[in-house]
Amino acid sequence: MSGLKGHRRRLALGFALAAVLLFFFFRGLNWRELADAFRLADVGWLAAVALVTVLVYLVRAWRWGYLLAPLARVPLRDLFSITMVGFASGLLIPRAGEVLRPYLVGRRHGVKTSAAFASIILERLLDLATVLALIAVYFFVLPAPATQTTGELLTALKLAAKLMALATASLLVLLWVFHAYSEQALAVVERLLRWLPARISGWIGSTLRSFSQGLAVLHAPTGHLLALLGQSLLLWLGIALSLYCSYRAFGIALPYHASFVLIGFLTVGVSIPTPGMVGGFHAFYRLALTSVFAVNPSVAAAAGIAAHALTNLPVLILGLIFLGREGLTFGAVTQMTETSAQKAATKSAEREKEAQP
């Protein structure tokens, strides 16, 4: 029961954070300019945002298949369906995608859930590494747009990118070592867990073993790894294209590569745990355009609203369509997510209780 209450508290906190972020997003805007920006927006560019978004998720599903390849060969049709259901559920129910995608691919193709979850971790790391690479290319290779400003914010962004690159590389190396020397690592873990009851230590050990199996792609042939890197680059160049289309629709004359720095800001914004990324996406989209490129705040806000809607509505619609194909309802998804949170809380409580003298 405590896990369920914790889930609801996190959801309530997410709504509160979204409300605060939206307050700052709309504060001080010229509402007439905002309305004019929407009225003058180019419908063709806006339609392109939605179309590119669907293609981006197709590439994401394709890449996930390569991450899962050492465990199972999953058809692209199934990968796309599960991907859309997972991301659509995550828009409505925080953390749902993290639970759903490993569960669904495991249920259909006999992959252990913890092993499939390892592929999700690698997916996130690949995403982060690619984003950092694009930011580095923007700052150190490509010419700065004529309207780019200078100041402490850009300096801080460069430093943050360097620190995140170091952390990402370190974590990838750690995961590689964990998989390469899994037996030795698991033996150390088992010794550390001896003080726990057998059923708890056994569960942790078997979960880590399955997780290690999910990292098998790190030892794939060079061609396979290069394909993953190429897919990641294609994926994020597609995301950059969707953002480029979103601000071009509102007459913001920035080059395509300006979307690389916008991606950097949005990576921070969408990490704020709000339902549907509401608030965080909007606030950081506007912040990037106004503080880095001196765009009119009302026009930047209109572009941010449109970008959020058109990069999420196709996901939500397709997710709802595929939800029935997976034999699920959003009620069942909610229950699965809450059950997962409750199980985690129960195991944590058991470990704390066993630790007491």
C-alpha positions in Angstrom: 0.0 0.0 0.0 2.9 2.4 0.7 4.2 1.9 -2.8 0.8 2.9 -4.2 0.7 6.0 -2.0 4.2 6.9 -3.1 3.2 6.5 -6.8 0.3 8.9 -6.2 2.5 11.4 -4.3 4.9 11.4 -7.2 2.1 12.0 -9.7 0.7 14.8 -7.6 4.2 16.3 -7.4 4.5 16.0 -11.1 1.3 18.0 -11.7 2.5 20.6 -9.2 5.8 21.0 -11.0 4.1 21.3 -14.4 1.8 24.0 -13.0 4.8 26.0 -11.7 6.8 25.6 -14.9 3.8 26.7 -17.0 3.3 29.7 -14.8 6.8 30.9 -15.5 6.5 29.9 -19.2 3.4 32.1 -19.7 4.4 34.9 -17.3 5.1 38.2 -19.1 4.0 37.0 -22.6 2.3 39.4 -25.0 -1.0 37.4 -25.6 -1.7 39.3 -28.8 1.7 38.5 -30.2 1.2 34.9 -29.2 -2.1 34.7 -31.0 -0.6 36.4 -34.1 2.2 33.9 -34.1 -0.3 31.0 -34.3 -2.3 32.7 -36.9 0.7 33.3 -39.2 2.2 29.9 -38.6 3.0 27.8 -41.8 0.8 24.7 -41.8 3.2 22.9 -44.1 6.1 23.1 -41.6 3.8 22.1 -38.8 2.6 19.0 -40.7 6.3 18.2 -41.3 6.9 18.1 -37.5 4.2 15.4 -37.0 5.4 13.4 -40.0 9.1 13.5 -39.0 8.1 12.5 -35.4 6.5 9.2 -36.7 9.6 8.4 -38.7 11.8 9.1 -35.7 9.9 6.6 -33.6 10.2 4.1 -36.5 14.0 4.5 -36.4 13.9 4.2 -32.5 12.1 0.9 -32.8 14.6 -0.3 -35.5 17.5 0.6 -33.3 15.9 -1.2 -30.3 15.8 -4.4 -32.4 19.5 -4.2 -32.8 19.9 -3.7 -29.0 17.8 -6.8 -28.5 19.3 -8.9 -31.3 21.6 -11.0 -29.0 18.6 -12.0 -27.0 15.9 -12.4 -29.6 15.0 -11.5 -33.2 12.0 -9.2 -32.9 10.1 -8.2 -36.0 10.1 -4.4 -36.7 6.3 -4.4 -36.7 6.2 -5.7 -33.1 9.0 -3.3 -32.0 7.2 -0.3 -33.5 3.9 -1.3 -31.8 5.5 -1.8 -28.4 7.6 1.4 -28.7 4.5 3.5 -29.5 2.5 1.9 -26.6 5.4 2.4 -24.2 6.0 6.0 -25.0 2.3 6.9 -25.2 1.7 5.3 -21.8 4.7 7.2 -20.4 3.1 10.5 -21.5 0.0 9.8 -19.3 1.5 7.6 -16.6 5.0 8.5 -15.3 7.5 5.5 -15.6 4.9 3.4 -17.5 7.1 3.0 -20.5 10.0 1.7 -18.4 7.8 -1.1 -17.2 5.7 -1.8 -20.3 8.3 -2.1 -23.0 10.5 -4.8 -21.3 7.3 -6.6 -20.2 5.7 -6.6 -23.6 8.8 -7.7 -25.5 9.4 -10.4 -22.9 5.9 -11.7 -23.1 5.9 -12.0 -26.8 9.4 -13.1 -27.5 10.6 -15.0 -24.4 13.1 -12.4 -23.3 13.5 -12.0 -19.5 12.2 -8.6 -18.4 15.4 -7.6 -16.6 17.4 -8.4 -19.7 15.0 -6.4 -21.8 15.3 -3.6 -19.3 19.1 -3.6 -19.8 18.5 -2.7 -23.4 16.4 0.3 -22.3 19.4 1.5 -20.2 21.7 1.1 -23.2 19.2 2.9 -25.3 19.2 5.9 -22.9 23.0 6.0 -22.8 23.2 5.9 -26.6 20.7 8.8 -26.7 22.7 10.8 -24.2 26.0 10.1 -26.0 24.5 11.2 -29.3 23.0 14.4 -27.9 26.4 15.3 -26.4 28.1 14.6 -29.7 25.7 17.0 -31.5 26.2 19.7 -28.9 30.0 19.3 -29.3 29.7 19.6 -33.1 27.5 22.7 -32.7 30.0 24.5 -30.3 33.3 23.3 -31.7 32.8 22.5 -35.4 29.9 24.4 -37.0 29.7 28.2 -37.4 27.5 30.0 -34.8 24.3 31.5 -36.1 24.5 35.3 -36.5 21.9 35.9 -33.8 23.6 33.7 -31.2 24.2 35.6 -28.0 27.2 35.2 -25.6 27.2 34.9 -21.8 27.4 32.7 -18.7 24.5 30.5 -19.8 26.4 29.2 -22.9 29.6 28.8 -20.8 27.7 26.7 -18.3 26.1 24.6 -21.0 29.5 23.8 -22.5 30.8 22.8 -19.1 27.7 20.7 -18.3 28.1 18.9 -21.7 31.7 18.0 -20.9 30.8 16.7 -17.5 27.9 14.6 -18.9 30.1 13.2 -21.6 32.6 12.0 -19.0 29.8 10.5 -16.9 28.2 8.8 -19.9 31.5 7.3 -21.1 32.3 6.1 -17.6 28.9 4.4 -17.3 29.3 2.7 -20.7 32.7 1.4 -19.7 31.3 0.2 -16.3 28.4 -1.7 -18.1 30.9 -3.2 -20.5 33.1 -4.4 -17.7 30.0 -5.8 -15.8 29.0 -7.8 -18.8 32.5 -8.9 -19.8 33.3 -10.1 -16.2 29.8 -10.9 -15.1 30.7 -14.1 -13.3 33.3 -12.3 -11.2 31.1 -9.3 -10.6 28.1 -11.5 -9.6 30.3 -13.5 -7.2 31.3 -10.3 -5.5 27.7 -9.2 -5.2 26.7 -12.6 -3.8 29.3 -12.3 -1.1 28.0 -8.8 -0.2 24.4 -10.1 -0.1 25.1 -13.0 2.2 23.7 -11.2 5.2 20.3 -11.0 3.5 17.7 -13.8 3.5 18.2 -16.4 0.7 15.0 -15.4 -1.1 16.0 -11.8 -1.3 19.6 -12.3 -2.2 18.6 -14.9 -4.7 16.1 -12.6 -6.4 18.7 -9.8 -6.6 21.4 -12.2 -7.9 19.1 -13.7 -10.6 17.9 -10.2 -11.7 21.5 -8.9 -12.0 22.4 -12.1 -14.0 19.5 -11.5 -16.4 20.5 -7.8 -16.6 24.0 -8.8 -17.5 22.6 -11.0 -20.3 20.8 -7.9 -21.7 24.1 -6.2 -22.1 25.3 -8.8 -24.6 25.1 -6.3 -27.4 28.2 -4.6 -26.0 30.2 -7.6 -27.3 28.5 -7.7 -30.7 30.6 -7.6 -33.9 32.0 -4.2 -35.0 29.6 -3.9 -37.8 26.6 -4.3 -35.4 28.0 -1.7 -33.1 28.6 0.7 -36.0 25.0 0.2 -37.1 23.8 1.1 -33.6 25.9 4.3 -33.8 24.5 5.1 -37.2 20.9 4.5 -36.1 21.4 6.7 -33.1 22.8 9.5 -35.3 19.9 9.1 -37.7 17.4 9.2 -34.9 18.7 12.4 -33.3 19.2 14.1 -36.6 15.5 13.3 -37.2 14.6 14.8 -33.8 16.7 17.9 -34.7 14.8 18.1 -38.0 11.4 18.0 -36.3 12.5 20.9 -34.0 13.9 22.8 -37.0 10.5 22.5 -38.7 8.8 23.6 -35.5 10.6 27.0 -35.3 10.6 27.5 -39.1 6.8 27.3 -39.0 6.8 30.5 -37.0 9.2 32.4 -39.2 12.2 31.9 -36.9 15.2 32.1 -39.3 17.7 29.9 -37.6 19.8 27.3 -39.4 19.2 23.6 -39.0 22.1 23.1 -36.6 20.7 25.6 -34.1 18.3 22.7 -33.2 21.3 20.9 -31.7 21.6 23.4 -28.9 17.8 23.4 -28.5 18.0 19.6 -28.0 20.5 20.2 -25.2 18.1 22.4 -23.4 15.1 20.1 -24.0 17.1 17.1 -22.6 17.1 18.9 -19.3 13.5 20.1 -19.6 12.0 16.7 -20.3 14.0 15.1 -17.5 11.8 17.0 -15.0 9.2 14.4 -13.9 5.9 16.0 -15.1 3.1 14.2 -16.8 3.5 14.3 -20.6 6.7 16.5 -20.2 4.3 19.4 -19.8 6.0 22.5 -18.5 9.6 21.3 -18.7 9.5 21.0 -22.4 7.8 24.4 -22.9 10.0 26.3 -20.4 13.3 25.0 -21.8 12.2 25.4 -25.4 11.4 29.0 -24.8 14.5 29.6 -22.7 16.8 28.2 -25.5 15.4 30.4 -28.2 15.2 33.6 -26.2 18.4 33.4 -24.2 20.7 31.9 -26.9 19.2 33.3 -30.1 17.3 36.4 -28.9 14.0 35.2 -30.4 10.8 37.2 -29.5 9.5 35.5 -26.3 5.9 35.3 -27.6 6.9 33.7 -30.9 9.3 31.3 -29.1 6.4 30.3 -26.7 4.1 29.7 -29.7 6.8 27.5 -31.4 7.3 25.6 -28.1 3.6 24.9 -27.6 3.3 23.7 -31.2 6.5 21.6 -31.0 5.3 19.9 -27.8 1.9 19.1 -29.2 3.0 17.9 -32.6 5.8 15.7 -31.3 3.5 14.0 -28.7 0.1 13.8 -30.3 1.2 11.3 -33.0 2.7 9.2 -30.3 -0.4 9.3 -28.2 -2.7 8.5 -31.2 -0.6 5.6 -32.5 -0.1 4.4 -28.9 -3.9 4.2 -28.4 -4.3 2.4 -31.7 -1.6 -0.2 -30.8 -2.8 -0.6 -27.2 -5.6 -2.9 -28.2 -3.2 -4.9 -30.4 -1.1 -5.6 -27.3 -4.2 -6.7 -25.4 -4.0 -3.8 -22.8 -6.0 -0.9 -21.5 -4.7 2.2 -19.8 -6.3 0.9 -16.6 -4.1 -2.2 -16.9 -1.1 -0.1 -17.6 -1.7 2.0 -14.5 -2.1 -1.1 -12.4 1.1 -2.6 -13.8 3.0 0.6 -13.0 1.6 0.9 -9.5 2.3 -2.8 -8.8 5.9 -2.3 -10.0 6.3 0.6 -7.6 4.7 -1.3 -4.8 6.9 -4.3 -5.3 10.0 -2.1 -5.3 8.9 -0.5 -2.0 8.1 -3.8 -0.4 11.5 -5.3 -1.2 13.2 -2.1 0.0 11.2 -2.4 3.3 12.2 -6.0 3.6 15.9 -5.2 3.2 15.6 -2.4 5.8 13.9 -4.7 8.2 16.5 -7.4 7.8 19.2 -4.8 8.4 17.9 -3.9 11.8 19.6 -5.5 14.8 
